[in-house]
Amino acid sequence: MFELSRDSTLPLVDQIVERVARLIQHGQLAEGTRLPSIRKLAKLVGASPFTVVDAYDRLVARGLIESRAGRGFFVSRRRSGVVAIIEASPDPGANAVSLARAVLSRTSDIVAAGSGFLPDNWYGEIASNALLSRVSMSRRPQAWSACPPQGLTELREQIANKLVQQGIAVSPSNIVTTAGASQAFDLISRILLSPGDTVLVEDPSYFVLFEQLRSHHVRLVPIPRRAEGPDLEALEAACRAHRPRAFFLQTLIHNPTGWSIEPARSHRILSLAEQYGFAIIEDDLYGDLHEGNAVRLAQIDGLRHVIYVGSFTKMIGPALRVGFAATDSALVSQIIERKVLSTLTGSGLLEAFVSEVLASGRYRRHVQQVRARLTRMRTDSLKALQSTGVRFDSTTGEGIFLWGRLPEAANLDSIVSRGRDHSILLAKGSLFSPAGEPSQHMRFNAAYGTAPELVHYLTQCLKAAA
């Protein structure tokens, strides 16, 4: 039937799965064909029956073969219609959810110009299979046992140490790990907010957060975001008029603009929080990319009015959903309770992996490398995008995002929609507005800004619009 290689680094079970799958996909094993019995195939390829059982189980899981009681294994019927429905996706520029789905489902041949993630090959050795394997072996009890609902102690200690170095006074007892920042926002919202409450959000800001908050039936009041920070006059007017319950904002490396709040504004924001009694949820997902000394609200406030949310997903890799919230002890207990009711707990394996990355120094080195690389890419991407006709209100930002403005004559809906036909994923500015206000802005990922396909496509689109 086929031969296996004893000299290959690929395990025998994987070789069997690969070869049978290839025979099926190339039509050499037609639908309904009966496969050799376990013992017969084991004898034919010189493997143990246990190896063949494992291989057949994996092929069944992939839907390529099926087991028929008392009769053996057969090649499954192809369900092309079902696969087409599953893989079909809406226009990625239509709304927040469709863009998020497109970003998370993208393939390597897509120019992910509107994505919020780094390119896969930028994660390098920090997320290597070898490190994951070492973690699972050396920390087997912690990695494979139930994870404490508050999070692995060793990871919370590493996070606390990281925050203390950033000037945020916190202990491991003030930290709860979550499945990324999205779960942290949801758990906090469930505790703090009631239907009808007023919540302040930046405009523009992270589009998925808007949909999360709307699911809690709260009223969103937008606060314009400038290069130097939130518009303080608009913020104070909103406080007087609405008596908000909370304000969700990003201090450093703002998504989608890349801007950071000036320290003087941070003090005024905290003063308003104390005066009007609202909580500040500080989103610091990209803050590690900030160059030089950074001032965070939690650093000034000491977690009195600020709930600090961080994540390792953006820097270590999108497959790794590990985030955290840092807050006072009373709220920590409530977050743990909500977390247990929602997902019971987190993944001990993933949290052990993050802990190892932090403890080994890999994370610090990786961040330094990414930061330096993005600095170069931002300069080159700004030049490339400006050459197409895109303009920038400010070029003072840092990190991954560029907030570009297209000419008034350009139809962004059409550009985003047709971009998919050219394998280019774009993110229009109206998605980053809580009210969906029309905008000629687009969020660009600096890591993709120089892609020839993107530059050529935008040049043609904007030339036609002019």
Backbone hydrogen bonds, N-H to C=O, Kabsch-Sander energy under -0.5 kcal/mol:
donor,donor_aa,acceptor,acceptor_aa,energy
6,R,4,L,-0.6
15,Q,11,P,-2.0
16,I,12,L,-2.3
17,V,13,V,-2.2
18,E,14,D,-2.6
19,R,15,Q,-2.3
20,V,16,I,-2.6
21,A,17,V,-2.4
22,R,18,E,-2.0
23,L,19,R,-2.1
24,I,20,V,-2.1
25,Q,21,A,-2.7
26,H,22,R,-2.1
27,G,24,I,-1.3
28,Q,23,L,-1.7
29,L,23,L,-1.6
30,A,28,Q,-0.5
32,G,75,V,-2.3
33,T,30,A,-2.0
35,L,73,F,-2.9
41,L,37,S,-2.8
42,A,38,I,-2.2
43,K,39,R,-1.9
44,L,40,K,-2.4
45,V,41,L,-2.4
46,G,42,A,-1.0
47,A,42,A,-2.0
51,T,48,S,-0.5
52,V,48,S,-1.7
53,V,49,P,-2.5
54,D,50,F,-2.1
55,A,51,T,-2.2
56,Y,52,V,-2.9
57,D,53,V,-2.4
58,R,54,D,-1.9
59,L,55,A,-2.1
60,V,56,Y,-2.4
61,A,57,D,-2.2
62,R,58,R,-1.5
63,G,60,V,-1.5
64,L,59,L,-2.0
65,I,59,L,-1.1
66,E,74,F,-2.7
68,R,72,G,-2.9
69,A,67,S,-0.6
71,R,68,R,-2.7
72,G,68,R,-1.7
74,F,66,E,-2.6
75,V,33,T,-2.3
76,S,64,L,-2.3
83,V,79,R,-2.1
84,A,80,S,-2.3
85,I,81,G,-1.7
86,I,82,V,-2.3
87,E,83,V,-2.8
88,A,84,A,-1.4
94,A,91,D,-2.2
99,L,95,N,-2.1
100,A,96,A,-2.4
101,R,97,V,-2.5
102,A,98,S,-2.2
103,V,99,L,-2.6
104,L,100,A,-2.3
105,S,101,R,-1.6
106,R,102,A,-0.5
106,R,103,V,-0.7
110,I,107,T,-1.8
111,V,423,S,-2.8
112,A,110,I,-1.1
113,A,111,V,-2.2
114,G,425,L,-1.7
115,S,112,A,-1.5
122,W,119,P,-2.1
123,Y,120,D,-1.4
126,I,123,Y,-1.3
127,A,123,Y,-0.5
127,A,124,G,-0.9
128,S,125,E,-1.7
132,L,128,S,-1.9
133,S,129,N,-2.6
134,R,130,A,-2.2
135,V,131,L,-2.4
136,S,132,L,-2.2
137,M,133,S,-1.6
138,S,134,R,-3.1
139,R,135,V,-2.1
140,R,137,M,-0.9
143,A,139,R,-3.3
144,W,140,R,-2.4
145,S,141,P,-0.9
147,C,346,G,-0.5
151,G,148,P,-2.0
156,R,152,L,-2.4
157,E,153,T,-2.2
158,Q,154,E,-1.8
159,I,155,L,-2.7
160,A,156,R,-2.5
161,N,157,E,-2.3
162,K,158,Q,-2.1
163,L,159,I,-2.6
164,V,160,A,-2.6
165,Q,161,N,-1.8
166,Q,162,K,-0.9
167,G,164,V,-1.7
168,I,163,L,-2.7
169,A,167,G,-0.7
170,V,168,I,-0.8
174,N,171,S,-2.2
175,I,172,P,-1.5
176,V,325,A,-2.3
177,T,150,Q,-1.8
178,T,323,G,-2.4
180,G,178,T,-2.0
183,Q,179,A,-0.7
184,A,180,G,-1.2
185,F,181,A,-2.6
186,D,182,S,-2.0
187,L,183,Q,-2.8
188,I,184,A,-2.4
189,S,185,F,-2.3
190,R,186,D,-2.1
191,I,187,L,-1.3
192,L,188,I,-2.8
193,L,189,S,-2.2
196,G,217,H,-2.8
197,D,194,S,-2.3
199,V,219,R,-3.1
200,L,246,A,-2.9
201,V,221,V,-1.9
202,E,248,F,-0.7
203,D,223,I,-2.2
205,S,432,F,-2.2
209,L,206,Y,-0.5
210,F,206,Y,-0.9
211,E,207,F,-1.1
212,Q,208,V,-2.1
213,L,209,L,-2.6
214,R,210,F,-2.3
215,S,211,E,-1.4
216,H,213,L,-1.6
217,H,214,R,-2.1
218,V,213,L,-0.9
219,R,197,D,-3.3
220,L,218,V,-0.6
221,V,199,V,-2.5
223,I,201,V,-2.5
225,R,203,D,-2.3
226,R,224,P,-0.5
226,R,229,G,-2.5
229,G,226,R,-0.8
231,D,224,P,-2.8
232,L,230,P,-0.7
235,L,231,D,-2.3
236,E,232,L,-2.6
237,A,233,E,-2.2
238,A,234,A,-2.2
239,C,235,L,-2.0
240,R,236,E,-2.2
241,A,237,A,-2.2
242,H,238,A,-2.4
243,R,239,C,-1.7
245,R,198,T,-3.1
246,A,198,T,-0.9
247,F,279,A,-2.3
248,F,200,L,-2.4
249,L,247,F,-0.6
249,L,281,I,-2.0
251,T,249,L,-0.5
254,H,259,W,-3.3
258,G,254,H,-3.9
260,S,227,A,-0.5
261,I,251,T,-3.0
262,E,228,E,-2.5
265,R,262,E,-1.0
266,S,262,E,-1.4
267,H,263,P,-1.6
268,R,264,A,-1.4
269,I,265,R,-2.5
270,L,266,S,-2.1
271,S,267,H,-1.9
272,L,268,R,-2.1
273,A,269,I,-2.1
274,E,270,L,-2.1
275,Q,271,S,-2.2
276,Y,272,L,-2.7
277,G,273,A,-1.3
278,F,273,A,-1.0
279,A,245,R,-2.0
280,I,305,H,-2.9
281,I,247,F,-2.4
281,I,279,A,-0.5
282,E,280,I,-0.8
282,E,307,I,-2.3
283,D,249,L,-2.8
283,D,281,I,-0.7
284,D,282,E,-0.7
284,D,309,V,-2.6
287,G,284,D,-0.5
289,L,286,Y,-2.1
290,H,287,G,-1.9
296,R,294,A,-0.6
300,I,296,R,-1.4
301,D,297,L,-2.9
302,G,298,A,-1.9
307,I,280,I,-3.1
308,Y,306,V,-0.6
308,Y,326,A,-2.3
309,V,282,E,-2.8
310,G,324,F,-2.1
312,F,322,V,-2.6
316,I,312,F,-2.8
317,G,312,F,-0.6
317,G,313,T,-1.4
320,L,317,G,-1.7
321,R,319,A,-0.9
322,V,320,L,-1.3
323,G,178,T,-2.9
324,F,310,G,-2.4
325,A,176,V,-2.4
326,A,308,Y,-3.0
327,T,174,N,-2.3
332,V,328,D,-2.0
333,S,329,S,-1.7
334,Q,330,A,-1.2
335,I,331,L,-2.6
336,I,332,V,-2.4
337,E,333,S,-1.9
338,R,334,Q,-2.3
339,K,335,I,-2.6
340,V,336,I,-2.4
341,L,337,E,-1.9
342,S,338,R,-1.4
343,T,339,K,-3.0
344,L,339,K,-0.9
344,L,340,V,-1.0
345,T,343,T,-2.8
348,G,346,G,-0.7
349,L,143,A,-0.5
351,E,347,S,-2.3
352,A,348,G,-2.3
353,F,349,L,-1.9
354,V,350,L,-2.4
355,S,351,E,-2.3
356,E,352,A,-2.1
357,V,353,F,-2.3
358,L,354,V,-2.5
359,A,355,S,-2.8
360,S,356,E,-2.1
361,G,357,V,-0.5
361,G,358,L,-0.9
362,R,357,V,-0.7
363,Y,357,V,-1.6
365,R,361,G,-1.9
366,H,362,R,-2.8
367,V,363,Y,-2.7
368,Q,364,R,-2.0
369,Q,365,R,-2.1
370,V,366,H,-2.7
371,R,367,V,-2.9
372,A,368,Q,-2.1
373,R,369,Q,-2.2
374,L,370,V,-2.9
375,T,371,R,-2.0
376,R,372,A,-1.6
377,M,373,R,-2.4
378,R,374,L,-3.0
379,T,375,T,-1.4
380,D,376,R,-2.0
381,S,377,M,-3.1
382,L,378,R,-2.7
383,K,379,T,-1.7
384,A,380,D,-2.4
385,L,381,S,-3.0
386,Q,382,L,-2.4
387,S,383,K,-1.6
388,T,384,A,-0.5
388,T,385,L,-1.0
389,G,385,L,-0.6
389,G,386,Q,-0.9
390,V,385,L,-1.8
391,R,405,R,-2.8
393,D,403,W,-0.6
398,E,258,G,-2.3
401,F,398,E,-0.5
402,L,444,F,-2.2
403,W,257,T,-0.5
404,G,402,L,-0.9
404,G,442,M,-2.1
405,R,391,R,-3.9
406,L,440,Q,-3.3
410,A,407,P,-1.7
412,L,410,A,-0.9
415,I,411,N,-2.3
416,V,412,L,-2.9
417,S,413,D,-2.4
418,R,414,S,-2.9
419,G,415,I,-1.3
420,R,416,V,-0.9
420,R,417,S,-0.8
421,D,417,S,-0.5
421,D,418,R,-0.6
422,H,418,R,-0.7
422,H,419,G,-1.0
423,S,420,R,-1.6
424,I,419,G,-2.7
425,L,111,V,-2.5
426,L,424,I,-0.6
427,A,443,R,-0.6
429,G,441,H,-3.0
431,L,428,K,-1.2
432,F,429,G,-1.7
433,S,430,S,-1.3
436,G,433,S,-1.6
442,M,404,G,-2.7
443,R,427,A,-2.2
444,F,402,L,-3.0
444,F,442,M,-0.6
445,N,113,A,-2.5
446,A,400,I,-3.3
446,A,444,F,-0.6
448,Y,445,N,-2.2
449,G,445,N,-0.7
451,A,448,Y,-1.9
455,V,451,A,-2.5
456,H,452,P,-2.7
457,Y,453,E,-2.2
458,L,454,L,-2.8
459,T,455,V,-2.2
460,Q,456,H,-2.2
461,C,457,Y,-2.5
462,L,458,L,-2.9
463,K,459,T,-2.0
464,A,460,Q,-2.1
465,A,461,C,-2.0
466,A,462,L,-1.8
